[in-house]
């Protein structure tokens, strides 16, 4: 019996996917959030290969989804549109709406509670639409199918996303749920040249990305430096990265200075695709709860990750060998920006270097 013949057995109001020609999946969030939606594209294509699947994301997060083998078209919203004059903004919005309307979607899957998704569904008028459940009359009267709850601190975000596919009526028992990120030819070539420039061998270096856009998710500077020094003493080649943000670059510079050992510092120099290509060649990734952690998981790179106020069950590395280092503070995960709003998280600052080093050594010696 074919997949399309069996999916109707799982849900009384399952969507007849054989009648769906085109589907749009919307995820208007940050980089890591978008990457964690990629199994939804894969699963839908696996069960219904005839469907053309498009995506709609913020322009800055597009590299997380572009080149996905299940993707037909990728539409984007530029966050900077709101900074444009009224006429220019209306023109950009109209162009997007026209592009989406031209695709004549039969199905729209909205993976957040963002109000723009509801407005788009009303404008596009697909026959079927799926979204997280929400106690709102406007919302309830917009979509045909609902899944929920939108978040669950005891369940991984990928599984929550996949609830949208389950709500279609799909049986995911044997589906491939891995993250998918394709660096692409250019990024792969650029990293290959960069490795040669710094005399680095693929599979023979440790990649450390100690920063996050939210610094309250970061470990202490001196602890990071001590860890790098210990790894170098063990004979490891170290590559350090960070986003091109002034605060992150400042933190990485301080870490490198305190470590005072040879480090290849690529902070602020890589695109997201290049970061993925770099991580793919590393033998170990070390970082915190951030998009690069999810990128490492997508590339299949073993990881040691430090978690503080955010929930590791909900946001931890997905389907990759990993070790999560966190504290026994009874208040975590609190989801707050540091203890008492201080921007400093004691559940992170209290983590000893020895625990992190031991986890790194365990992964390195297993290779």
N, C-alpha and C positions, 0 to 999 in steps of 0.2 A: 504494500500500500504506500502511496507517495506521501511526502510530507504534507502537501496541501490537502490531501484527503484525510489526514489524521488530526490536523490542528483543531477542527471543529468539534472534536470529542472532548476537549478540555474545558471549554467555556460556553455556557448557553447562548450568549450573545456575541460569539466570536465574529471577527470581521472577515468576510470572504475574500481572502487575499488574491484569489484568482481574478477578482474583479478590479483589483488595484493596479493601475498602470504606473503612477508616479506617487512618491511619498516625500514629504518634507519633515526633517527632524530639526527641532529648534533647541539650541542651548546657548543662552545669553548669560554667560558667567565668565569666570577667570580661566586661565590656561589649563591648570590641572583639572578643573571641572569638565572642560571640553574634552580633554584626553580620556577621561573616565567614561565618556559616552560612546567611545568607539566600538565596544562590543555590541551595542544596540544596532549599529550599522551592519556589522558582520553577521549577527544572528538573523536579522531581517533578510539580508541577501542570501544567506545560507538556506533559509526556509522558503523564500520566494524569489529565486534568481531572476525572474522576468521583470521585477519592479525596478524602475529607475529611482534611486534614492538620492535626494539632495539634502544639503545641510544649510542652516542659517546660524551664524555665530558672529561675535564681534570681530572686526577686522584684525585686531592685534592678536587674537587667539587662532586665526585661520591656520597657521603652520601646524597646529596640533591635529588638524583634520585633513588638510590638503594631501593629495596623493593616496588617500585611503582607497584600497582596491574596490570597495563597495560603493564609493561615492561617484555620482554622475555629475552634479554641479554643486559648487559651494558659493552661497550668497553671503554677503557680509554687511554689517552695520558698523560704520565708523563712529566711535565714541566722540570724535571731534566734530561731528555734525552739529552738535548743540552749541559749538563755539562759532559756527558760521552765522552770517546774516540770515534773516528770515527767508528771503527769496532763495538763497543758495541751499539752505536746509530743506525747504519744501521741494526743491528740484531733486535733491539727492533722495529724499524719501519717496518721491513720485517714481523715480527711476527704479528703485528697489521694488516698490509695489507692482509696477508694470512687469518687471522681470519675473516676479513670483506668480503673478496672474497668468502670464503666458505659458507657464508650466502646467496649468490646469490640474492641480493636485487632487487625487482622490482621497488621500490620507495625510493628516498632519499629526505628528507626535511632538508634543511640547513637554520638555523635560525639566521645567522649573515652574515657579508660580509667577514668573514675570508677566505683568499685565499686557505687554506688547504682544505676547503670544496669543492672548484672547482676542485682541483687536485684529490681529492678522487672520485668525480663523474666521472671524466674522466677515472680513473683507474677501478672503479667498474662497470661502464657502465649500470646503471639501465635503464629500459625502460622509466621511468618518473622521473623527479627531479624538486624540487621547491626551490626557493631562493629569497631573496630580489632583487628588480630591481636595476640595476647598469649600468651606462654609460661606458661600457667597452666591447670591441668586444670579448675578450677571455671569459669573463663572460657570455655574451649573447649567445655565441656559445656552452656553456657548459650545461646549464639548459634548460629544456623544458617549464617550467612555472615560472612566476615571480609574486611577490606581492610587494607592496611598498606604501609609502616610508618605509625604514627600521625603522626610528624613527619619532615620532611626539610628540612634547612637550605638546600638548593639549590632548593626548590620552594615556591611560594606556598601558604599555609595554605588558601586558597579551593580550590585544586586538590586538596589533600589531603582536604578535606571532600567534594568532589565525587566522590572515589573511592568513597564509600559509595553514591552514585547509580549509578556505573559498575558497582559490584558487584551492583546489582539487575539489571543487564543492559541499562541504558540506553545509547544511543549519543548522546554529547553534542556531536558535531561542529558542529551548527548551533544549539545551545542558547544562550539568553541567560544569561550568567553574572555580570551586574552585581550589585552590592550593592543592597539595597532598604531604605530607611528612610523611613517616612511620618511627617512631623511632626504632621499632624493639624490640624483647623480651629482649635482653641483656641490651640495653640502658634504657628501662623502669624499669627493675629490679634494675639496678645500681642506678637510681634516687630514686626509692622507698626506697632503703637502705640508701641513702644519706639523704633523708627527715627524716627518723627515727633517724639517727645519730645526726642531728641538731634539733630534736624535732619540725620539721615543719609538718604542716597538709596540705594535698592536697587541693587546692582551698582556702587557707587561708593566702596566702602571695603575696606580690607585687614583681615582677621581674623587676629589673632595669639593662639595658645594655647600659651604657652611651657612649661607645666608638665605633670607626670605624677604619678600617685600614687607612682611610684618616682623620687625626685629624682635618682638616678644616671643617669637617661635625659635629664636636662635640661642645656641649654647654660648658660654663665656668665651671671650677672646683668648684669655690665657689658657683655658682648657683646650681649645682648638689647637693653639700653638704647641702645647705640651704633647698632644696626640700626634701631631705632624712630626715632631722631633723624635718621638718613640718609633714611629713607623719608618722614618729615615734611618734610624739606628739599626733597624731590622733589615735594612737593605732595600726598602721599597722606593720606587720612583713615584714622585708625587706631582699631581696636576691639580691646580686650584682654579675654580671658576666662580663667577657671580654675575648677576645681571648688571647692565650699564646704568646703575642707579648710584647717585653720589654717596648715600649712606652705606650701601652694600660694598662699594669699592673701598670706602674708608675702612670698613671693618676687615675686609680681606687684606688690605695693606698692613693693618695693625697685626693681624694673625701672622702674616709672612715675616714681618720684622721681628716679632717675638720668638717665632720658631727658629729663625736664624740658621736654616739649613737650605740646601739647594731645592728649589721648587719651581716648576714651570707654571707661571702665573698668567692665566688667560682670562682673568676677570674682565668683564665688559667688552670682550673682543669677539664673541661668537653670536651668531643668530640662533634661534631656537632649533632649527634643523641641524645646524652645525653642532650644537650642544648634544643633540641626540646621537649624531654620528660619532662624536668624541666618547660619549658614555658607552656606546655600543662596543667600542674597542677596549674599554677598561676591564680590569679583572675584578674590581670592587668599587662600588659607589658608597660614599659616606656623606650623609646630609641630614636635613631636618624635614619636617612636614612642609613640602613646597612642590611646585610644578616639576623641578628637576628630579625629585624623588619618583614621581609618577613616570617621567620620561625614562628613568633608569629601569623601572619595572617593564615599561613597554619594550625596551631594548633587550630585556632578559638578563640584565646585569645584576649579580648578587649585591645586596645592599645592607648597610648598617645605618639605621635611621633613629634619630633622637626625637622623641615626642614629649611635649609639655602640656600646654592647656588644650590642645586639640585632641580629638578622639582617634586612637590608633585602630580601633575596630572598624570605624567608619571610613577612615582615610588612609590606612596603612598601605604599604606596597602590595600590589595585586599580582598574584600568580607568578612570583619570582622568589628564589631563595633569599631570605632576609632575616635580620634580627632587629627587633625594636627595643630600644633602650628608653626606659621611662622610670619615674620615681614611684614611691609608694604613698605619695600624698593622697589623703582621702578625698580631697576636693577636686582632683583631676579625673576626667577632663572637664574643665569649667567653661572653656570656650571664650574666656575673657582675655583682654589685652594686657596681660601681666597681673600680678597680685594687687588687688585693690586699684586697678587701673594705672599701675606704676610703670607699665611697659617692660617690666622685668618679671620673669616667671621663675619662682623658686624651684618649681618642679623640674626645671631645666638647669638652672645655675648650680643646683645641688648634686647633679650627676657627676660621679667621679671619673677621671680619665681612665682608670684601670678597667672599669666595666666596659667602656667603649673599646678600648684597646683589645681586651680579651675577645670581644665579639669579632673584631676585625681579624685577629690572628686565627680564630677558629675558621672563618670563611677562607682566608688565604691559604691555610694549611690543607683545606679540603680540596683544593684545586690541583 
